[in-house]
Amino acid sequence: MGMPIKIQSDLPAKEILEKENIFVMDETRAVHQDIRPVNILILNLMPLKEDTELQLLRSLSNTPLQVDVSFLNMKSHASKNTRASHLNKFYEKFDDLKQRHFDGMIITGAPVEQMEFEDVDYWSELIQVMDWTDRHVTSTIFLCWAAQAALYHFYGIQKRMLPRKMFGLFWHHVQNRKVPLVRGFDDVFLAPHSRHTEVSMDDVEKCREITVLAKSDEAGFYLGMADEGRKIFVMGHPEYDRVTIDEEYKRDKEKGLDIQLPKHYYKDDNPEIKPNLVWRAHANNLYTNWLNYYVYQTTPYDLDGTPFSG
């Protein structure tokens, strides 16, 4: 059994994780543990915050490390899909934690990709957070839209609209196999994508600072890193659970949107057949490698007493 994830004792995801036999510990018990925990901050920009909490906590639960998780949301954005009471209770604001250091951070995707970056209401706050990670976080994973935002902010790489949504499950090829982030990956692996925009593979490959670790003939750039793993870019949604794409598809259908069937997802392309979960092992492998090789082994022991060398 792995070491626990530590979260607030009444976070709704706790009960679900426990039913899945994932070892969750609340703050009261964790105080008595002597092992150095790994402090992870999650900036959750997804609309259905509780679903994303559960998916990410599940992904972080597969290592022998004790993972202490804090959640952050943007003060410059009012969330419409998550109860204010949930946000007030479980989420912190950037001003309240920007003096702290974290071993790792995950910045999630957001449903704003069809807007220009500068038109997103929390863009200036997000830039502050991204710049802050350079000095306060050992390694940051930028997921989906956040990966596009980071590539634009740090390297000037533009996103572009796709003619049709990149939606479904796609095969990816591992590049640079010796890099620890892809240790244990198969040559080809599946991962979900759900996005209306992309960054060009050419632009990414031209950027000297970025090492490409996985790409897809059909879906393009999937995984890369910069700054020796201090920044990690994931263009898809490895954290999605079995039915996330199914729910997105059916929700868009109900709204009468022009949404195509997700690719390579339903057996025989039949939305009535329960989809197979065929990407979880690689998703877990990605997060475990990240925690082991980029977060835990490279962090000074006393987080707050050790300023990062510039």
Secondary structure, 3 states (H helix, E strand, C coil): CCCCEEECCCCHHHHHHHHCCCCEEEHHHHCCCCCCCEEEEEECCCCCHHHHHHHHHHHCCCCCCCEEEEEECCCCCCCCCCCHHHHHHHEECHHHHCCCCEEEEEECCCCCCCCCHHHCCCHHHHHHHHHHHHHHEEEEEEECHHHHHHHHHHHCCCEEEEEEEEEEEEEEEECCCCCHHHCCCCCEEEEEEEEEEEECHHHHHHCCCCEEEEEECCCEEEEEEEHHHCEEEECCCCCCCCCHHHHHHHHHHHCCCCCCCCECCCHHHCCCCCCCCCCHHHHHHHHHHHHHHHHHCCCCCCCCCCCCCC
